[in-house]
Amino acid sequence: MELLDNHINYVEFKAKNLEKVKQFYTRCFNWTFKDYGPDYTAFSESGLHGGFEKTENEVVNGVLIVLYHRDLNLIKDLIVASGGSISKDIFSFPGGRRFHFIDPSQNELAVWSDK
């Protein structure tokens, strides 16, 4: 799969019980899962790659849309210059780096890169 700048690339949900959510989506939709430690599991076979992050907090709107961009610093600066704000600065994770931002309507999204 070719990674394209500015495209939605990943969707991330919150879950209080990863085992329960994996069983549900496997049984109902035949999704497959790969665990990345005790607090994260990624899914495939859904039409769009994504994952579930374990949380102890109440899940209100538990979805995070993740965009791709090869140059995190460039797109981060553009987001801030265009009226967005950074809610979680650039950090590393298995497979790449990412940051979270808040758009002018207070939606939180993320941008990741494998570069």
C-alpha positions in Angstrom: 0.0 0.0 0.0 1.4 3.4 -1.0 1.4 6.0 1.8 0.2 9.3 0.5 0.5 12.7 2.3 -2.7 14.2 3.7 -4.7 11.0 3.3 -6.6 9.3 6.2 -4.5 6.3 6.9 -5.6 4.8 10.2 -8.4 5.0 12.7 -7.8 4.5 16.4 -10.5 3.6 19.0 -10.5 3.6 22.8 -11.5 0.4 24.7 -11.7 -0.5 28.3 -11.2 -4.2 27.7 -9.0 -5.2 24.7 -9.7 -8.9 24.9 -13.5 -8.3 24.8 -13.3 -5.9 21.9 -11.0 -8.2 19.9 -13.5 -11.1 20.5 -16.4 -9.0 19.4 -14.9 -7.7 16.1 -13.4 -11.1 15.2 -16.7 -12.8 15.7 -18.9 -10.2 14.1 -16.7 -9.0 11.3 -13.7 -11.4 10.9 -11.1 -8.7 11.7 -7.7 -9.9 12.6 -5.6 -8.4 15.4 -1.9 -8.0 16.3 -1.0 -6.9 19.9 1.6 -4.3 20.6 2.0 -4.8 24.4 -0.7 -5.0 27.0 -2.3 -1.6 26.1 -2.7 -1.7 22.3 -3.9 -3.9 19.5 -4.0 -3.2 15.8 -6.7 -4.6 13.4 -6.8 -5.4 9.8 -9.2 -7.0 7.3 -11.6 -4.1 8.0 -11.2 -2.0 4.8 -9.0 0.5 6.7 -6.2 -0.3 9.2 -6.7 0.8 12.8 -6.3 -0.1 16.4 -7.7 0.0 19.9 -5.9 1.7 22.8 -6.7 0.6 26.3 -8.1 3.3 28.5 -9.4 3.5 32.1 -11.3 6.7 31.3 -14.9 6.9 30.3 -15.1 6.5 26.5 -17.1 9.5 25.2 -16.0 9.8 21.6 -13.4 7.1 21.4 -12.2 7.4 17.8 -9.0 9.1 16.6 -8.5 9.7 12.9 -4.9 9.4 11.9 -3.5 11.1 8.7 -0.2 10.4 7.1 2.5 12.9 6.1 6.1 12.1 5.4 7.4 15.4 7.0 5.9 15.7 10.5 7.6 19.0 11.3 6.4 20.6 8.1 2.8 19.6 8.5 2.9 20.4 12.3 4.1 24.0 11.5 1.4 24.4 8.9 -1.3 23.2 11.3 -0.3 25.7 13.9 0.0 28.5 11.4 -3.5 27.7 10.1 -5.2 28.0 13.5 -4.8 24.5 14.9 -3.1 23.6 18.1 -0.9 20.7 19.2 -2.4 18.5 21.9 0.4 15.9 22.0 3.8 16.7 20.6 5.8 14.4 18.3 6.5 11.0 19.9 7.9 7.7 18.7 5.9 4.4 18.6 6.6 1.0 17.0 6.6 1.8 13.3 7.1 5.5 13.3 6.4 8.8 14.9 3.2 10.9 15.3 1.6 13.9 17.0 -2.0 14.9 17.8 -3.6 18.2 17.0 -6.9 20.1 17.7 -8.6 21.7 14.6 -10.5 25.0 14.8 -13.8 23.0 15.7 -12.0 21.3 18.6 -11.8 17.9 16.9 -8.6 15.9 17.8 -6.8 14.1 15.0 -3.3 12.8 14.6 -0.6 12.7 11.9 2.0 10.0 11.7 5.0 9.2 9.6 7.2 6.2 9.0 10.1 8.6 8.0 
